């Protein structure tokens, strides 16, 4: 059975737009027979990485110098074949998600290689992650607003020498709902997310047409700008 570990970095945990997008994706993944564990980064006590001596590489290889709740995740990260990083855009990341990503360092082998004009490392042999997938939501109109988050996660995968499976992006995610209920468009997106999750496990790739459908505009840029600007008046 394929094991998947999903980390939701939203401070709103299970009540935010990120959870709304991630939940049907996870349902689709479990429909396909995979096992998913979900954690909320902001619910865990994860300290910032501050061991400037690279303790986890040189003093005690593979071991973090902190004994906080990241220790709960390390064995689960080692067992998972797929890591899903789900996060809203917070210029660029929420603090708890940034702490989580930084604290992945003990899982990386301190052996550097130069590949395709870049310095790269790789996960340790006891880490079974093969794919990293990004799910990201934003409040602004264009999905390009999430480019920096995509770059961060893509670089993480490439630096650890695993596959970056791609990014599921939902700009102006709030527009999926009206008066607290999913709109017709919002419901269609949830259905497509569930379908995409199942297909991802069965085929190993994200369907490009599904990604386009999930991230398509739900309102005009002018409508979004007026909504935000009126709130400040």
N, C-alpha and C positions, 0 to 999 in steps of 0.2 A: 504494500500500500504506500502511495506517495504521501509523504509528510510535508505539510505546508505550515510555516509560521508567519503570521500576519501581525504587524506592529502598527497600530493606529496612533499617530502622533498628535491628534487634535486635542486641545485642552478641553473641548466639549465632550470628549470621550464618545459614548454611544448615542449622543443626542445631536450631533452636528451633521453638516453636509457630507463630510468625509465618511462618516459611518453610514449615511444613507446610500452612498455610492459603493462602499466596500461590502456591505451586507449581502446584496444580491449576487455580487461576484463570488463571495465565499459560498453562498448557497449553491451556485452553479458548480463550483469546485467540488463540493461534497456530493452533489448529484452524480458527478463522474467517478465517485468512489475514493477520492483523496481524503486524508485526515487533516483538519485545519485546527490550529490553536491560535486564538486571538488575544493579544495583550494591548493595553493602553499605556503608552509611554508616560503620560502625565499622572497615571495612577501608581506608578512605581517610583521608588526612591532611587534615582540614578544620578550619581554625582558627576560633575564635569570631569573630564580627563585632565588631570593636572600633574601627573608624574613625568616631569620633564626629562627624567633619566632613562625613559623607555624601559621601565622596570619589567614590563610584560614581554619584552624582546630579549633583554640581555641579563638582567638579574635573576628573574624567575620566568623563563620562556613559557608563554601560554597562559600565565596566571596574572590576573589584574591585582594591583596593589590595594584596591578597595574591596570591602566585603559588604556591599550594599545589595539592593534587590536585582541588580544586573546579574548577580550570581544565579538567580532563578532562570534567566534566559540563556546563559552560556550553554548548558547541556542541551537545551531545546534547539538552539541554533546549530549545534553540532549534528543533531539528528535530522534536521529538516533538509529536504531536497530543494525546496523553493522558499525564498524569503520575499514576502510582500511588505513593502514600505508604503504606508498610506499616510498622507499628510496634506493639510491645507497649506497655502502659500502665506507665510508670515515674514516676508522680507529677509531671507527667503524661507526659513524653517522655524517652527515653534521650538523653544529652548529645550524641552524634554526630548524631542526627536533629534536635535543636534547632539545632545548628550549621548543618546543611544548610538548614533552612528559613530561618534568619536570613540566610544567604549567597545567597538568591535575590534579594536587593535590587537588584543590578545589572541584573536582567532587567526591572525595573519602571520605567516612564517617570515622570520627576519632574514630572508634571502632575496636579494634584489637581482632583477634581470633587466636588460634593455631591449624592448620589443617595439617595433614600429615607431621608433624615435621617442619613446617614452620609458621612464623608469617604472617597472612594475614589480609587484610581489605576488603572492598567492596565499590562499587559505591553507592552514595546516592540514596534514593528512587525515586527522580525525574530525575534520569539518566536512560534512557531506553536501553543503549547499552547492547546487549546480546552476541555479537561475535566480536572478533578482528582478522583481517586477515592481513598478511604481504605480500607485494610484494617487492622483492629486486633484484637489478641488481649489477653485479660486473664486473670488468675488468680482473680479474685473471681467470685462467683456471678452477679450481675446485669449485664446489658449496659449499664445506666445508669452503671456505674463508668467507662465509656469516654466519657462525655458531654463531658468537658473536651477530650479529644483530638479528638473530632468537631468541637467548636466551633473549635478552633485551625485545623484544615484547612479547614473551611467558611469561616472568616474570611479565610484565605489566598486561597482561590479568589475570594471576593467582592471583596476588596481589589485583586486583579489583574484583575477584570472578566472572569473566565471561569466556566464552569459547574462547580459542585460536584455531581458525579454521584451522590454518596451514600456511605454507609459500609457496608462488609461487616464485621460484628462477630462475634467468637467468644469469649464469656465462658467462664470455667473451661475454657480450651482444653486443659489437661492431661488432661481427662476423655475426650478423643477416643482416648486410648491406654490400654492396660493391659499391664503387663509389657513395655513397649517396642513393642508392636504395636497397630495401629489396631483398635478395637472395631468391631462391626457398625455402630453409630451413627456412629462416626468415619469409616468407609469410605463410608457414605451421604452424609455431609457433603462429603467429598472429591469424590465424583461430582457433587454438586449445584454445587460451586464450579466445576468444569470446565464444566458446562453453563451456568452463569451467565456465565462469561468469554466463551464463544462467543456467547451471546445479547446480551451487552453490545456487542460489536463489530458484530453484525448489526442490532441495533435502536437502539443508542445509549442505552438505559436499563437500570437494574437491576430485575429482576423482584421485586416486593415479597414474593411468596410464597416465592421462593427465599431471600431475605434472612431471612425468619422461620424457615425450615427450618434454615438454617446456624447461626443464633444460638439455637436452642431449648435449653432446659435438658436436660442429660444426667445430672445427679444433683440431689438435693434441696439446698436451701440449708442444711438442718441437717447433712446428710452432709458438705458442703464445710466448714462451720464446725468440725465435729468433727475433720475431717482436719487442718486448719490448727492448731487449738488443741492437739491431741494431740502434734503435732510439737514444740511448745514445752514440753511437760511432761517 
